[in-house]
Amino acid sequence: MITELLETRKIVANFDKTIADSPYKTEYISEKANIPLATFYRKLRENKFTLDEVIKIVEIIQPELYEFEMLSKKIAIAEEQFRNGQFIEHKDFVFDVDTIISNRK
């Protein structure tokens, strides 16, 4: 756990460079992250983003990386569930397309 925390601290310490290197303007990132621009600049200058804000900003400026990380996490969870015997058998998973379509009407 300490390794992850140290890595997080390193990421946050260099976060201003990550934002500057992104292809997006600061105004766009601020708007999409729902952080007022003045607050965004202050947090950037003081390096005071919350972890949730950092995650949201990374999702905005590096969407492919964010999706890859989220998918990797879901796969790891699924593998763990499978190892623990938490899975749905195929016969319970099969569905009838006609039933789904008729339920939409």
C-alpha positions as CSV (number, residue, x, y, z in Angstrom):
1,M,0.0,0.0,0.0
2,I,2.8,2.4,0.8
3,T,4.1,1.9,-2.8
4,E,0.8,3.1,-4.3
5,L,0.7,6.1,-2.0
6,L,4.2,7.1,-2.9
7,E,3.4,6.7,-6.6
8,T,0.3,8.8,-6.1
9,R,2.3,11.5,-4.4
10,K,4.7,11.5,-7.4
11,I,1.8,11.8,-9.9
12,V,0.2,14.7,-8.0
13,A,3.5,16.5,-7.6
14,N,4.0,16.5,-11.4
15,F,0.3,17.1,-12.2
16,D,0.8,20.6,-13.5
17,K,3.2,19.3,-16.1
18,T,0.7,16.5,-17.1
19,I,-2.0,19.2,-17.6
20,A,0.4,21.5,-19.5
21,D,1.4,18.6,-21.8
22,S,-2.2,17.6,-22.6
23,P,-3.7,18.6,-25.9
24,Y,-6.5,20.4,-24.2
25,K,-6.7,24.0,-23.0
26,T,-6.9,24.6,-19.3
27,E,-10.3,26.3,-19.7
28,Y,-11.7,23.1,-21.3
29,I,-10.3,20.9,-18.6
30,S,-11.7,23.2,-15.9
31,E,-15.1,23.2,-17.5
32,K,-15.3,19.5,-18.0
33,A,-14.0,18.8,-14.5
34,N,-16.7,21.2,-13.1
35,I,-14.1,23.3,-11.3
36,P,-14.3,27.1,-11.7
37,L,-11.4,28.4,-13.7
38,A,-10.0,30.6,-10.9
39,T,-10.1,27.7,-8.5
40,F,-8.6,25.4,-11.0
41,Y,-5.6,27.8,-11.5
42,R,-5.2,28.1,-7.7
43,K,-5.3,24.4,-7.2
44,L,-2.8,23.9,-10.0
45,R,-0.4,26.5,-8.6
46,E,-0.7,25.1,-5.1
47,N,-0.8,21.5,-6.1
48,K,-4.0,21.0,-4.1
49,F,-6.3,18.8,-6.2
50,T,-8.2,16.2,-4.4
51,L,-7.7,12.6,-5.5
52,D,-11.2,12.6,-7.1
53,E,-10.4,15.7,-9.0
54,V,-7.1,14.2,-10.2
55,I,-9.0,11.1,-11.4
56,K,-11.6,13.2,-13.2
57,I,-8.9,15.4,-14.9
58,V,-7.0,12.3,-16.0
59,E,-10.2,10.9,-17.4
60,I,-10.6,14.1,-19.4
61,I,-7.0,14.5,-20.7
62,Q,-6.1,10.9,-21.2
63,P,-9.4,9.1,-22.0
64,E,-7.8,6.0,-23.6
65,L,-5.4,5.5,-20.6
66,Y,-8.3,6.0,-18.2
67,E,-10.5,3.4,-20.0
68,F,-7.6,1.0,-20.2
69,E,-7.0,1.2,-16.5
70,M,-10.7,0.8,-15.7
71,L,-11.0,-2.2,-18.0
72,S,-7.9,-3.7,-16.5
73,K,-9.3,-3.2,-13.0
74,K,-12.6,-4.8,-14.0
75,I,-10.8,-7.8,-15.5
76,A,-8.7,-8.3,-12.4
77,I,-11.9,-8.2,-10.2
78,A,-13.6,-10.7,-12.6
79,E,-10.6,-13.0,-12.4
80,E,-10.6,-12.9,-8.6
81,Q,-14.3,-13.6,-8.5
82,F,-13.8,-16.6,-10.9
83,R,-11.0,-18.0,-8.7
84,N,-13.4,-17.7,-5.7
85,G,-16.1,-19.5,-7.5
86,Q,-18.3,-16.5,-8.0
87,F,-19.5,-16.9,-11.6
88,I,-22.7,-17.4,-13.6
89,E,-23.1,-20.6,-15.5
90,H,-23.7,-20.4,-19.2
91,K,-27.2,-21.9,-18.9
92,D,-28.2,-19.1,-16.5
93,F,-26.7,-16.4,-18.7
94,V,-28.4,-17.3,-22.0
95,F,-31.2,-14.9,-22.8
96,D,-34.0,-14.8,-25.4
97,V,-33.7,-11.8,-27.8
98,D,-37.4,-11.9,-28.7
99,T,-38.3,-11.5,-25.0
100,I,-35.9,-8.6,-24.6
101,I,-37.4,-6.9,-27.7
102,S,-41.0,-7.5,-26.6
103,N,-40.2,-6.0,-23.1
104,R,-39.0,-2.8,-24.7
105,K,-42.4,-2.1,-26.3
